[in-house]
Amino acid sequence: MAVDLTSRAVDARELMDDPHADQDMLERTYERFSLVNAVVSRWRSVYRRDIRPRAQQAPLRVLDVGAGGGDVSRAIAAWASKDALPITVTALDADPRAIQWARGRGSAVEYRCAYTGELADADERFDVVISNHLLHHLSGDELAGVLRDCARLVGDGGIVIHRDIERSRFAYRAFAAATWPFAATLLADSFIRVDGLTSIRRAYTADELASTAPSGWRVRRAFPARVELRWEASRAGS
Ligand SMILES: C[S@@+](CC[C@H](N)C(=O)[O-])C[C@H]1O[C@@H](n2cnc3c(N)ncnc32)[C@H](O)[C@@H]1O
């Protein structure tokens, strides 16, 4: 039976979000995120386009919201170190299991377990706030809250870049086909394949994000099947 992708499957739950999820499967999932992100998420291009030029002007504080296993955070810290740029990266996740696992992967990044609202209420500030594969996790109300928090967290001069998968028949079929040969090997004993397909069913389209996000947020599409929701404080009023 064909999967219905005409609207967000907001009631579909990802297995990794179950508080009773098998710990070994969960940890294997965090570990494999780096593989998936290296293939589809393309943060190197965001680093070159949006992060590196800013760090060449002044020291930069980057916050990665919903960091999961923290691989995107660690990749940015490693690229910055290679470029000898003054970038500090904080990986934030509301799930203590993610932060505990990520902390064991090195100290180039600061790891924090909290919600964005807690940081915004404490008047914390960052120059760049990013997320990867976070938006599809959120309900409409949660999305509105996270966008409000992120705009507060970057204050007047910063930029927010949320990147996620865009729901489409192409994305669903491509992910299903690309992961099928590895289901019993590389991706075995992880939630990557099942949760990845659920994520695509839960994901926003670019048009949905454009009509949901408050004014000042801009939506872009990127390859492959990416959608980017951006807030640039200096342009938000224009
Ligand atoms: C699919 S994972 C993505 C992890 C990582 N960014 C990646 O791309 O591999 C989504 C993560 O967002 C976290 N999350 C969901 N809602 C959140 C919120 N409101 N604040 C902080 N983290 C949240 C979840 O705990 C989960 O670890």
The ligand as an SDF file (V2000), in Angstrom:
LIG
                    3D

 27 29  0  0  0  0  0  0  0  0999 V2000
   16.4190   13.1330   14.8300 C   0  0  0  0  0  0  0  0  0  0  0  0
   17.3270   13.7660   16.1590 S   0  0  0  0  0  0  0  0  0  0  0  0
   18.5000   14.7070   15.2500 C   0  0  0  0  0  0  0  0  0  0  0  0
   19.8080   14.6970   15.9250 C   0  0  0  0  0  0  0  0  0  0  0  0
   20.9170   15.4420   15.2120 C   0  0  0  0  0  0  0  0  0  0  0  0
   20.6330   16.8450   15.0820 N   0  0  0  0  0  0  0  0  0  0  0  0
   21.1870   14.8460   13.8630 C   0  0  0  0  0  0  0  0  0  0  0  0
   20.9090   15.4760   12.8680 O   0  0  0  0  0  0  0  0  0  0  0  0
   21.7100   13.7300   13.8040 O   0  0  0  0  0  0  0  0  0  0  0  0
   16.3430   15.0270   16.8900 C   0  0  0  0  0  0  0  0  0  0  0  0
   16.8260   15.3790   18.2730 C   0  0  0  0  0  0  0  0  0  0  0  0
   16.0850   16.5450   18.6720 O   0  0  0  0  0  0  0  0  0  0  0  0
   15.8690   16.4440   20.0630 C   0  0  0  0  0  0  0  0  0  0  0  0
   14.7780   17.3500   20.3770 N   0  0  0  0  0  0  0  0  0  0  0  0
   13.4870   17.2230   20.0190 C   0  0  0  0  0  0  0  0  0  0  0  0
   12.7820   18.2810   20.4560 N   0  0  0  0  0  0  0  0  0  0  0  0
   13.6660   19.0770   21.1030 C   0  0  0  0  0  0  0  0  0  0  0  0
   13.5540   20.3430   21.7730 C   0  0  0  0  0  0  0  0  0  0  0  0
   12.3810   20.9870   21.8660 N   0  0  0  0  0  0  0  0  0  0  0  0
   14.6670   20.9030   22.3160 N   0  0  0  0  0  0  0  0  0  0  0  0
   15.8520   20.2720   22.2270 C   0  0  0  0  0  0  0  0  0  0  0  0
   16.0220   19.0700   21.6130 N   0  0  0  0  0  0  0  0  0  0  0  0
   14.9330   18.4920   21.0540 C   0  0  0  0  0  0  0  0  0  0  0  0
   15.5930   14.9850   20.3040 C   0  0  0  0  0  0  0  0  0  0  0  0
   15.8480   14.6330   21.6500 O   0  0  0  0  0  0  0  0  0  0  0  0
   16.5490   14.3150   19.3140 C   0  0  0  0  0  0  0  0  0  0  0  0
   17.7630   13.9520   19.9340 O   0  0  0  0  0  0  0  0  0  0  0  0
  1  2  1  0
  2  3  1  0
  2 10  1  0
  3  4  1  0
  4  5  1  0
  5  6  1  0
  5  7  1  0
  7  8  2  0
  7  9  1  0
 10 11  1  0
 11 12  1  0
 11 26  1  0
 12 13  1  0
 13 14  1  0
 13 24  1  0
 14 15  1  0
 14 23  1  0
 15 16  2  0
 16 17  1  0
 17 18  1  0
 17 23  2  0
 18 19  1  0
 18 20  2  0
 20 21  1  0
 21 22  2  0
 22 23  1  0
 24 25  1  0
 24 26  1  0
 26 27  1  0
M  CHG  2   2   1   9  -1
M  END
$$$$
